[in-house]
Amino acid sequence: YDIAIDFNSYSNECAIGALCAKANKRIIWIHNDVRIKMSEEPKYRLLFHFFKGKFKYFDAFAAVSDGIIEPFSLETGIEKERIFTVNNFIDTDEIFRKSEERIDFTVDSSKYNLASMGRLCHQKGFDLLLNKFKDVIATRKDMHLYIIGDGPDRESLERQTKENGLTDFVTFLGNQKNPFPYLNQMDGFVLDSRYEGQGIVIWEAKALGLEIFIPKHLEKYNKNIEGYEDLTSAIINAKKRVKQRDPLIEYNEDIMKSLEALFN
């Protein structure tokens, strides 16, 4: 082979497959901010200690965002010159097609409808978002938050919603095989993760023309998307507007250029 790729990066089995293949070049993908992930997840900290030795056998590294390059380099000793930024490709044609699927769901168009999407777990920060949204509703009763996804924290998040007096303002939609018809009805999208690698859902929402709200610390993982120091105030000041879809042409073209540089 010309190139052997470990796209998983977490599983040692995938690394062994890439390293044992007869290839001229070996590349491994990096999907997260390893420094923050280790500080937040004791299990990952232990696993990283045991598997980080594999990185020295790879020739090049693909980071899904600029923001994860430095922490990876610091934790592994890998030179930054060997790490390339390759954002996740967004298939906007598929998103647009799937968004037109008919579903038994409608929002109240008189309200500002806000979506968030992801696995309901510690990393994704839905507990942080619900606390902020409590402050939003104290000022604006014309907002509704729809949370798409499921996970180990769902029960505690539903309890938090009730304790915060948000049952009339927050709806849990659970896992949806096709989330795009739901997103297509929204006005805005918010992600309040503690950390990310990139945050593909942000770009999927951007493609559908939703107003994007992310905290400042997620900005470094999502080039050209503005983050807010005060996420609560940004949401409070949101206004309904005519949505304009974004095919992300330049974004995806840059990915192709990055892949060419990585593979050469």
Secondary structure, DSSP 8 states (H G I E B T S, - for coil): --EEEESS-S-HHHHHHHHHS--SEEEEEE-S-HHHHHHH-HHHHHHHHHHGGGGGG-SEEEESSGGGHHHHHHHH---GGGEEE------HHHHHHHHT---S----TTSEEEEEES-SSGGGTHHHHHHHHHHHHHH-SSEEEEEE---TTHHHHHHHHHHTT-TTTEEEEE--S--HHHHTT-SEEE---S--S--HHHHHHHHTT-EEE-BGGGGGGSTT---BSSHHHHHHT-----------HHHHHHHHHHHHHHH-
